[in-house]
C-alpha cells in the first residue's frame, strides 16, 4: 500500500548529540512536511518542501534543519538536541498543484524522540 | 491572531452513544476544513473534510457540520465505539492559495464500554 514511512519509530539521543530522523513516501507527493508534536498539543509545523523548495516556519529554531534529496525521502536533522526537543516528530505529504490546490494530507506514524 | 480552537479538551461517552466534537475557527478566509483522528502513538489520520460551499457532509458513521455564520465546525460520530477513542483535531485551510493547514487544539474522546 502507498504510504508514509518514518524511521525509526523511537529514537533516543543524548543532550547535544546530533540526530537525524527519516521519512519516505510511496505516494509520489510533491509536498513533504515536518511537524513537531508535544504531549496533548496539536502538531506544530517546522518546515516543508514544495518540490525542491524549502520553506521554513518563522519560529522554527535554527537547531532544526531538513534535507530532501529526492521526491521520496526527507530528513529532519537536529544539530544539538536539547531536553525541550523531546517530542513526537511527524512527517506528512500532500499533492499540491500549480494553483496551490491541495489534496488530502497524509501523515506517517511519527518518530518519538527522547533526549537524555 | 487568527486561530482554530476547540471548546472541549476531553469528551467522555458511553459505547453506543453519539459523540459531538466542536471546533471554532476565526479565519474568515478559510474555506476548507478537515477532521483528523489521532490514536495514541500514531500519526493523525484523515477522517472527513468539508468545503465552505457545503454545510453538511456525511461519511461512514461520521458527519461534519459547518456553520459559516458563527464560524463553527462539528464532528458527529454515530454509535460511538471503543475504537473511536482518540484525539480529534480540526484543521482549517484554503482550497486554493494555501496548502498549510492550521490545526486546532484537539479534543480527547474517551469511549467507555
Interface residues (C-beta under 8 A of the other chain):
Chain A: X4 X6 X31 X40 X41 X42 X43 X45 X48 X50 X90 X92 X94 X96 X99 X100 X101 X102 X104 X105 X106 X107 X108 X109 X110 X112
Chain B: X32 X34 X36 X41 X42 X43 X44 X45 X46 X49 X89 X93 X95 X96 X97 X98 X99 X100 X101 X103 X104 X105 X106 X108
